[in-house]
């Protein structure tokens, strides 16, 4: 049971008072007033200490212990790193990059003006004749890391060189940008990247040989301390030494479990599935209002009761129908905000999907063949037809089914009003519509079943009596789908994969559902490239660039960022992604990204499933809700101003 701060203070002061009385004996009667005053003072002091030390506890799902700006693999690990770091680019509530932040930039959102401040100012100069672009960043001269060491241009340069090192395989794709001299540096023809220049102790410029709309987002890196993550003895800017041996960032990765930076909080430890933080006394905006914060690993099903019972102060349970009803009942007022729980609802900057590995789900040896695509489209069609019922049952109004591999929060997301908008996997092998208006769900399933069989037959499967009886060379009769339902089927897409598995079984195929208690099993298989089908969600960024997830050079084990888990290799797709990046015309970019999404769907490697709301819940009793971010959005929520949050 979590004891209230007030009760704890009273119990402690009572025990001290009893000790005083025993020591003073009869003399206490003659000094009653003095003793009373002393007791009250001690009570006030103990209560104040309890208030200061009481942690703000936030519920999270499993951590992978890569708490690194460089190497974090999951969003939860990334959130741990974010607590300790300062980024060189922030987005406002509308998702627009804030380029000038030292003196603050003001912009409007929902009719209100908000000011955004940070430690940097960007200046971007583009040569219209050559498209050469220079990005110059200047940081404040009074920023310190949590250990008191000053942040300088050398820390920026060190961090840039880590991301650009030939051995770097993390999720940041800065090396895919046209930075002057980068190719020569990576190939060993140069000892430094000529496009990176130290202007003064607090200013760095990065020059690119052409314009790329996404470069500014990638340059918004966390500024990590050279003296902690690198080796100062190996840093000499003038002599092309950047804090670690080129081609070996192992000394950087050694600190994955113990992040340190200039962010609002200091990492203390990870113990018994809890991440402990304490306020950074050197934080540039002043000491955070709450001294201690904990990220506590809990099951999603325990988040609401955790906030209700006091083991958690903040959580982000899945906003399912069940959770909404649970919160309303706890509040006792029929609302998700009330005397026990306060709720913030905004669309999630990301989306849920089902992925298929083209290298492990194929016919013959060519994952790009029409037969391989037909096999994957058969599986995708079976999975797509159950999305509506599964998501409605799980989320109700808190989510919607999507039909393209992109978050609906993006300006590039296709809209239902677009002339070429289509429902994902709604055409058969001949390109004819599978469904007609007014079909019931049972009728849709029957139509999908027939279409699935058609795709399998086209893929080379032997079909007899309405079932497949043999697989073509290179393909199988059974595949595995991994879903992170905590071993309990607790996942919005679990009903989807269960129903699809049953349909495929009727057709002679086997889709084995693997629901491990530890979701890291799925990511380990993804990293090894051995998974077949998997269910997950992507976190999105304000810019819709697709390089990281779909570029042919990013397949695990084949170079790049190792984050193309679909193993899609398509030259046309690579060319479109690259072309969209070098344009500043959003109309053209939106058209290009739509073509990219059509190619991805044609490969049958991704089934878009849902766009959900973020359902952040706060203890009304313990969290001072007046200190939470006002007017949160998908791009700006309570975490952006966590240093301002106070406990009641």
N, C-alpha and C positions, 0 to 999 in steps of 0.2 A: 504494500500500500504506500502511495506517495503522501508523505505528511505535509500539511500546509506549512508555509514559512512562518506564519503567525504562531501556530501551535508549537512548532519546533522552538521558536524563540522563548515562548512562555515556559516550556518544559526545562530548557537550559537555565533560564534565570531562576526558576523555582529551585532547582538543585543547588545552584550557587548560593541562594539565599539561605537554604537549609544548612549549608556548610558554614556560612557566616554565623548563624545563630548558635550553632553548636560550639563554635570557637569562642564567641563573645560571652556566652552564658548570661548571667543576670545583668551584666553591663549593657546588654542590648536594650533593656527597658529604658535606661536613662538617655539613650541616644536614638530613640525611636524615629524621630524626624530625619536625622542624618542617615540612618539605615534605609529608610524608605526612599529618600532621594537617591542614595547610592544604588539601590535595587532598580529603580526606574531608569537610571542612567545605563546600568549594565544591560537591562532588558532592551533598551533602545539600541545599544551598541551591538548586541548579539543579533537582533532582528535585522539591523542594517547589514551585518556581515552575511547573514543567511540570504538576504535579498541579492547581494552582490555576487555570491557564489552559486546561487541557484541557476542551473543551466537551462537554456532554451533547447528543447529536444525536438528534433525533426526526424520523421520516419522516412526511411529509404529502403529500396529492395537491395538485392545482393550486390556487394562490392567485389571487384576483381583485384583490388590492391595495386592497381596501376594508377596511382594518384598523381599523374604527371601531365603537364601541359603538352609535353612532347609525345607521350606514349599511351595516354588514356584510351581504352578500347570501348568502354561503356559510358553512357551519359552520367551514370551515378558516380563513377570514378572521376569523371570530368568535373562534376559539381564539387567534389572534394578539393580538387586542384583550384577551382575558381575561387574558393574561399581565401586562398593564400596568395593570389596573383592579381596583377593589374594588367588590363588589356590595352592595346594601342588603338582600339576602335570600339565605339559603342553605337548601338542603334537607338533611335528614339522610339516612342510608342507606336509610330507608324511604320517602323522598320527601316527608316532612312538613316544612312550613316551620319554620325555627328563628326564633322571634320575639324571644327574649332571648338575645343573644350576647356582650355585653360581659363579663359574669362567667361566661358559658358555660352551655349547656343540655346536660343528659345524657339520652340515650335509649337504649333497648335494641335491638339488632339481632342476630339469630341467637344469642341467649342471652348476648351480651356488651354491657356498658355502654360507650358512647362519649360523649365530651364534645366539643361543637362551640362554637368561639369565633370572633367576628368583631368588627366595629367599631360595631355598632348595637344598639339595643333598640327594638322596636315596641310601642306601646300602641294597642289598637283598642277604641273605645267606640261601641256601636250603640244608637241610640234605638229601643226596641222598638215605640213607638207610631207613629213616622214613618219608621223605617228609615234615617234620616240617620246616617251613620257617619263618625267622625273617626279618622284614622290619624295617629298622632304618632310620629315617628322621632327618636331622640336618638343622636348619634354620639360616640365618644370625642373628648376634647379634645387628644389628642396625635398625631393622624394627620397625616402629611405626604405630599405628592406626591413623586415621585422627584426633582424639582428642589429639594426642601427647603421649598417653600411649604406652609403649613398648610392642611388641609382644613376648611372651615367650612360653616355652613348656606347661605351664599351660593352655594357650588358645587352644593349639592343643588338649590336654587331655579333656578339657571341651567340645570342639566341637565333639570329638569322642564319648563321653558319651551321648550327645544329640542324635546322630544318632543311638546309640545302646540301647537307653532307651526302656523299654517294651511298653511305650505309644506312641512312635514315629510312625507316619503313613505317612510320606512324601515320596518323590520319590527316595530317596537314599537307596540302598539295602545292605548297609554294614553289617547289622545284619545277612544276609544270608551267610556270609563267616565264615570259620572255625576258628575263633579267639579263642585262648586258654582261657578257663574259661568263655566264653560268655554264654553258656547254663546255667551254674551254677549261674551266675549273674542274668540272666533273670528269672530263676526259683526260685530265692530267697535263693539259697543254698550258696551264696557267696556275700560278700559286695563290691567286686570290680572285674573287669575283669583281671585275672592274666596275660593275654597275653599283656596287655598295661603297659609299664614301662617308668617312667620318668628317663632318664639317667643323664641329667643335665638341666640347665635352658633353653637350646635351642635344646635339643635332646630328641626324644621319640622313643621307639621301640614297634613294634606290632608283636606278635608271633602267627602264625597259626599252627594248628595241622596237616595240610596237605597242599599240594600246590594247588593253584587255580589261573589260568591264568588271571582272571579278578580282583583279589584282589588289585593289584597295582593301577588300575583305580579307584576303589572305595575308596582307601585310599587318593586319590588326592582330598581331601576335601577343602572347603574354611575354612581358619582359622578365626573364628569369635571371637570377643573380649569377654572374660569371664565377664569383669567388666560392659559390656553394655547389653549383652543378658542374662547373668546369675546373680547370687547374690554372690558377693565375700565373704560375711559372711557365705555362705553355701559351700565354697570351702576350703577343707583341704586335700590335696593329701595323706598325711601320714595317715590320719584317715578316708579314704574312703568317703570323701565328695567332690562332683564334680560340685557344683555351682547351684544346683536345687534339689528339692526332687525327689528321684527315683520314677518313675511312673507318674510324673507330670511335663511336660515341658511347662506348660501354661505361665510361666514368659518369656520363650524364644519366644513363639508364639505371645506374646503381642507386640513384636517389628516387626511383619511382614510388617507393612506399613512404617516403618522408618528404613531402613537398615543402618548399619555402619560397617566399616572395615578398612583395610589398602590398599584398591585399589586406583586407580588414581584419583577418584572423590568422593566427599562427596554428599550424598543425602540431598537436601534442603527441598523439599516439592512436593506433588502431588496435583495439583490444576487446575480445569477447564480442565481436561484431558491432562495435561502437567506435566511431571516429570522434576523437576529442579535440576541440579547438579552444583557444583562449584569445582574447582580444589583443590585437597588435597595437601596442602603445605608441608605435612610430607611424601609424597610418596617417596618410597625408591629409585626410579630412577630419582628423581628431580620433581619439579613442572611441571605438564602437560603444553603443549604449549598453549592450548586454555583454558581460565579461566572459561568460562561458557558453559555448554551443556544442551540442552533440548531434551527430548524424547516427541514428540508431537503426540497424538493419532489422526489418520486420516483414512479415508476410503481408501482402496487400489486404488480405481479409482481416488483418488485425489493426489496420490503421485507424478506422473510425472509433472502435472501442478503446484504442490507445489514447486518442484525444479525449474521449469521454471520461475515461478513468484516471487520466493524469500521467500516464507513462510517456505520452507524446504531447507536444504543444502545437506542432504543425505537421501535416501529412498531406499526401496527394493520392488518395485512393482512386481507383478507377471509378469514374462517374457513372457506374451502372445504375439500372433501375433500383436494384436492391440497396445500393449504397445511398441513393437519394432518399428512398423511403426510410432507411435506417436513421439518417441524419434528421429528417423531419420528425420522426418519432422521438428521438432524443431531445430535440429542442422543445417538443410539446406544443408547437404553435403552427404545425403544418408547413413550415418554411425551412429552407436549408441554412438560414441565418437566424440565430435566436440566442437565448440566454446561455446555452452550453457550447454551441459551435457556430462560428462565423465562416461563411463560404465565399470564395472568389472563383468565378467561372469565366475562363477565356479559352478560345480555341488553341489547341496544342500546336506548337511550331514543329510539326512532323506528322507522320501518318503510319498506319498499320498496314502490313502487306504479308503475302506469302511468296517466298522466293524458291526458285528452282535452279539448281546448278547445271549448266549446260554441258559441263564436262563429265558429269556422272549420270545424267539423264539424257541419253542420246541413242541413236541407231547407228551402228557401224562405228567408224572412227571420226566422223565429221559432225561436230555439234552444230554446225551452221547449215547442214543439209535440210531439205524440205521434210524428209522423213523424221529427222530429229525434232524439228519444230512441231510437226504434227503430233509426235508423242507428247511433247510438253504441253501443247494446246489441248490435248485430250484431258490431261490431268488438270490443267487450268480451267477448262470448261466445267469439269465436275466440281471444282472448288468454288468457282464464281457463282454458280446458280444458288448456292445456299447462303450467300453473304447477307442478303437483305433480312432474312428471318433471324439469322444468328446475331447480327448486330442490333436489330430492333429488340430482340429478347434480352440481350445483355445490357445495352445502353439506353434504349428508349430514345428520348429526344436529345440525349447528351452526345450523340455521335451520328454521323451519316455515312452511307456507303459511297466510296469514290471509285472512279473508273479509269484514272490515269495515275501513273507512278510519280506523284508530286503532292505536296501538302496544299490543301485548299487555301491556306493562308498566303500563298505565293501569288504575285501578280501574273505569273506565267501559267497558272492553273487553268485548263480548259473549263468553260462554263457550259451548263446545259443549254443555254440559249445560242451557243455557237452552232453554225450550220453543219460542221463536220464532227460534232460531238457524238460519241458512240458509247454504249454500255460495253464494258470489258468482256471479251470472250462471249459475244452474243451472235457470232456467225459460225456456220458449219464449215466443213472442209472445202466446200465449193464456193464459199463466200456469201451464202444466202443467210438471211436472218433466221435465228433459231426460234425466236419468240415473236408473238404477236400481241398487240394491245388487248388488254382485258383477260389475259391468261391467269388462271389461278396458280398458286405455288405448285400444286400437284401436277398441273399441266406443264408448267415450266420444267419441272424435274424430269418428266417423261420425255419432253423435247430435248433436254440437255443430254439425257442418257443415250438417245439415238445419235446425237451429234458426237458424243464421246466415242461411241463405237465406230462411227465413220472416220474420225481422226486416227484411231488405233489401227483400223484396216489400212488406211492410207500410209501409216507409218511402217507397215509391213507385218503387222501381227496377223496370225491366222485366226479367222473368225468362223465359227461353226455354231449354228443354232442360237444366234444372238449373243454369243460369248466369245472371248478370245481364249484360244487353247495353246498357243505357242507364241513366243516372242522372236522377233528378228535378231540377227547377230548384233551384239553390242548392246541390246536392250534387255529388259528383265520383265518378269511377271509380277514382281513385287518391289515396292520402293518404301523408303522410310521418310516420314515427316516428323521433324522435331519441333515441339511447341513448348514454350516456357510457361507452363501452368502450375509451377511449384509442386508437380507430382500429384496435383489434385484436380486437374482440369479447369483451374481457375484462370481462364483466358477468354477474352471476347470472341476469339475465332475458334474456340474449342468445339462448339456445336457445328461449325462449318466443316472442319476437317473430319469430325466424326461422321456426319451425314455423307460427305464425299467418299469416305472410306467404305461406307455401307453400299453406296451406289456402285463403286468400282468392284466391290466383292460380287455383286450381282452380275457384273460383266466379266467375271473371271480374273480380275486383277486384284492384287493385294496392296493396300496402302497402310503400312504399320505406323501407328501413332506412338511416338516416343515422347513422354512428358516427364523429363527428369526433374528431380527435386532441386538440383543445382543447374541453373540456366547456363553456367559457364561451359558446360559440356557442349552446348550448341555452338558457342563462339569458338571453342577450341577446334571443333570439326570444321567450322567455316574457315578458320585461319589455316587449317591443314588442307582445305579444299576437298574434303572427303564427304561432306554432307550431300544429301540428295535434294530433299525439300525441307524448308524450315519456315517458321512463322516468327516475325519480329516487327519492330517499328523503327523507322529512321527519324532522327532529329534533323530538322531542316535549318537552313540559314536564311537570312533576308534575301540573298541572291540565289537564283535557281540553278546555278552552274551544276552540271552533271558529271564532271570529270572524275571525281573521286570514286563514284559508284559504278560507272559504266565504261570508262575508258579502257581500251584493250591492254594498255600497259600497266594496269593496276590489279591484275589477277594474282592472287596469293601464290608465292613461289616463283613468279615470273617478273618481279621487279616492281617499281612504282611504290604505291602506298599499300599494296596487298589488301585493298578494300573492295575490289570488284568480286564480291562473293558469288555473283551470278555466272562468272566466267564467260560473259558475253564478249565476243570478238567480232566487231563489225566495222569495216573501214568507213562505210558511209556514216555510221553513227559517230565515229571518232571525228570525222571531218565536220559534221554538223555541230557537234559540241564545241569544237575549236572555233568555228566561224561565229557561233553565237557569243562566244567570250570576247571576241575582238570588236564587237559592235556596241555602240552606245545608243542605238535605236531600239527602244523597248518593243516597238511594234514588230520589227524584224526578229528580234530575239524570241518573242513569244511564238511567232510562226515557226521558227527553227526548233524550239524546244518541243512544240507539238509534233513535229516530224520525228524528233528523237524518241518521244514517247510511243509513237506508232511503231517504230522499229523495235523498241524494247518489247512491246506487246506482241509483235509478230514473231519474235524469237520465243515467246512463251516462257520467259524466265521470271516474270513477276506478275502476281495477281494483286492489284490494289484492293484493299479491303475497307478501311475506314479512316475517317477524320474525326477525332474525338475532341471533347473539351478537356482542358485541364481543370481538375476539381480540387482546388487547394482548400483545405480546411484548417481553421485556427481555433484554439481554445479561447472562447469569449471570456472565460473566467481568469485565465492566466496570462494571455497575451494582450497588451495594450493595442487594440485594433486601430486606434487613432494614429499609431506610428507605422502602419503598413503603407505600402505604395498606394497612392491614389490613382484611380483609373488605369488599372493594369491592362496589358494587351498581350498578344502572343509573343511580342518582341521585348516586353518590359514588364516584369512581374516583381513580386516581393523580394526575390533574391537580388535584384539589382540594387536595392537599398537595405540590405540585411543589417548593415551597420547602424541603422536608425531604429531598429525594432527594440522595444522595451517590454519587459514583463510587468504585469500588474503587481 
